[in-house]
Amino acid sequence: MNTPPSPSGAEHTGGSPIRLGALVPLTRPGWAEAGRHLLAGLDLAVREVNDAGGIDGRPLELVVRDTAADPERAAAAVDELADLGVAAVVGEYHSVVARAAAARADALGVPFLCSSAVLDVLTEEPTEWVARLAPAQSHGWRIYADFLLGAGRRRIA
């Protein structure tokens, strides 16, 4: 099931919208609550950009696709969004799903900005098409281990 485009903020007269594909888990077995929060954040960002006049006078428009935490569904959504002419794809919560979306976006030459997946391999190999916001999982575990060592713990698995 594909969801309709979400609201994109204030109306603009300065040209056609810049379409952004949004991949979010909105139905099970995906973590739908996380998907709703992710979509709310994306909607807020789009509204803020549009309320400030858009990009070169062009409004942003989110084109939302539900991944349902399915890697194949996410890869197919990237294909569909690319066919719709999106400028980039953003989102996804689940690391395995984000990896499938990133691989497909990279193969198509579509920019993909992963919002929250932490899987190290998502960005282990440099590519000009894939970026992430959240730090890699190994980075977080290193910080946690350093914290435990600093607290006097000596046996950390």
LINFENKA-V586824 format. One record per residue. N is the residue number from 1. RES is the residue in one letter. SS is DSSP state (H for helix, E for strand, C for the rest). OMEGA is omega in degrees with one decimal (NA if undefined). D_CENTER is the distance of its C-alpha to the mean C-alpha in Angstrom with 1 decimal. Layout:
n	res	ss	omega	d_center
N	RES	SS	OMEGA	D_CENTER
N	RES	SS	OMEGA	D_CENTER
This chain:
n	res	ss	omega	d_center
1	M	C	176.0	18.5
2	N	C	178.8	16.3
3	T	C	-180.0	15.8
4	P	C	175.9	17.1
5	P	C	178.9	15.4
6	S	C	178.9	15.0
7	P	C	-177.7	17.3
8	S	C	172.8	16.7
9	G	C	-174.3	19.3
10	A	C	177.7	22.7
11	E	C	-180.0	24.4
12	H	C	177.1	25.0
13	T	C	-172.2	27.7
14	G	C	177.1	26.7
15	G	C	-177.4	25.4
16	S	C	-179.2	22.9
17	P	C	170.1	19.4
18	I	E	-175.3	16.6
19	R	E	175.3	14.2
20	L	E	175.5	10.4
21	G	E	179.3	8.8
22	A	E	176.7	6.5
23	L	E	-178.7	6.0
24	V	E	174.2	7.4
25	P	C	-177.7	10.4
26	L	C	179.3	13.2
27	T	C	178.9	16.2
28	R	C	13.1	17.9
29	P	C	176.6	18.0
30	G	C	176.9	14.4
31	W	C	-172.4	14.3
32	A	H	178.8	14.4
33	E	H	176.9	15.2
34	A	H	178.2	12.0
35	G	H	178.2	10.2
36	R	H	178.1	12.6
37	H	H	178.1	12.0
38	L	H	179.9	8.3
39	L	H	178.0	9.5
40	A	H	177.7	12.4
41	G	H	178.0	10.7
42	L	H	177.9	8.9
43	D	H	179.7	12.4
44	L	H	179.7	14.2
45	A	H	179.3	12.7
46	V	H	178.5	13.6
47	R	H	-179.9	16.9
48	E	H	178.1	17.7
49	V	H	-178.1	17.3
50	N	H	178.3	19.3
51	D	H	178.1	21.9
52	A	C	176.4	22.4
53	G	C	178.8	23.2
54	G	C	177.6	20.0
55	I	E	-174.3	19.7
56	D	C	178.1	23.2
57	G	C	-179.8	24.1
58	R	E	179.5	21.5
59	P	C	171.3	19.3
60	L	E	177.0	15.6
61	E	E	176.2	14.9
62	L	E	172.7	11.8
63	V	E	-168.9	12.3
64	V	E	173.4	10.8
65	R	E	179.2	11.1
66	D	E	178.5	11.7
67	T	C	-175.8	11.1
68	A	C	-179.6	13.7
69	A	C	-178.9	12.6
70	D	C	-178.5	14.3
71	P	H	179.9	13.4
72	E	H	178.6	15.8
73	R	H	179.1	14.5
74	A	H	179.0	11.0
75	A	H	178.0	12.8
76	A	H	178.2	15.1
77	A	H	176.9	12.4
78	V	H	176.2	11.3
79	D	H	-178.3	15.1
80	E	H	-179.3	15.7
81	L	H	176.7	13.2
82	A	H	178.1	14.7
83	D	H	177.9	18.1
84	L	C	176.1	17.4
85	G	C	177.8	17.0
86	V	C	178.0	13.6
87	A	C	-179.0	13.4
88	A	E	175.1	9.9
89	V	E	-179.5	6.7
90	V	E	170.0	3.4
91	G	E	-176.5	1.4
92	E	C	-176.4	4.2
93	Y	C	-175.8	7.0
94	H	C	-174.4	9.7
95	S	H	-177.7	10.4
96	V	H	178.7	12.6
97	V	H	178.4	10.3
98	A	H	179.4	7.6
99	R	H	178.5	10.8
100	A	H	178.8	12.0
101	A	H	-179.5	9.2
102	A	H	179.5	9.5
103	A	H	-179.1	13.2
104	R	H	178.9	13.5
105	A	H	178.8	11.6
106	D	H	-179.8	13.9
107	A	H	-178.8	16.8
108	L	H	-175.9	16.4
109	G	C	177.7	15.9
110	V	C	178.3	12.8
111	P	E	177.6	10.6
112	F	E	175.7	7.1
113	L	E	-179.6	5.3
114	C	E	-173.4	3.8
115	S	C	-171.2	4.2
116	S	C	-179.9	6.9
117	A	C	-173.1	8.2
118	V	C	-178.9	11.6
119	L	C	-176.9	13.3
120	D	H	-173.2	15.4
121	V	H	179.7	15.6
122	L	H	-178.8	12.0
123	T	C	179.5	13.4
124	E	C	178.1	17.1
125	E	C	-177.7	18.2
126	P	C	175.4	17.7
127	T	C	178.6	16.2
128	E	C	-173.7	15.9
129	W	C	-173.7	12.8
130	V	E	176.5	10.3
131	A	E	-179.8	9.5
132	R	E	173.6	8.1
133	L	C	-177.9	8.7
134	A	C	177.6	10.3
135	P	C	177.9	13.6
136	A	C	-177.4	14.5
137	Q	H	-178.2	16.3
138	S	H	178.1	19.6
139	H	H	178.8	19.5
140	G	H	179.4	19.2
141	W	H	177.1	22.0
142	R	H	178.2	24.1
143	I	H	-180.0	24.0
144	Y	H	178.6	25.0
145	A	H	177.7	27.8
146	D	H	176.8	29.1
147	F	H	179.7	29.2
148	L	H	177.4	31.2
149	L	H	178.1	33.5
150	G	H	178.4	34.0
151	A	C	176.4	35.0
152	G	C	178.2	37.7
153	R	C	-178.8	36.2
154	R	C	178.7	37.4
155	R	C	-177.4	36.3
156	I	C	179.5	32.6
157	A	C	NA	31.2
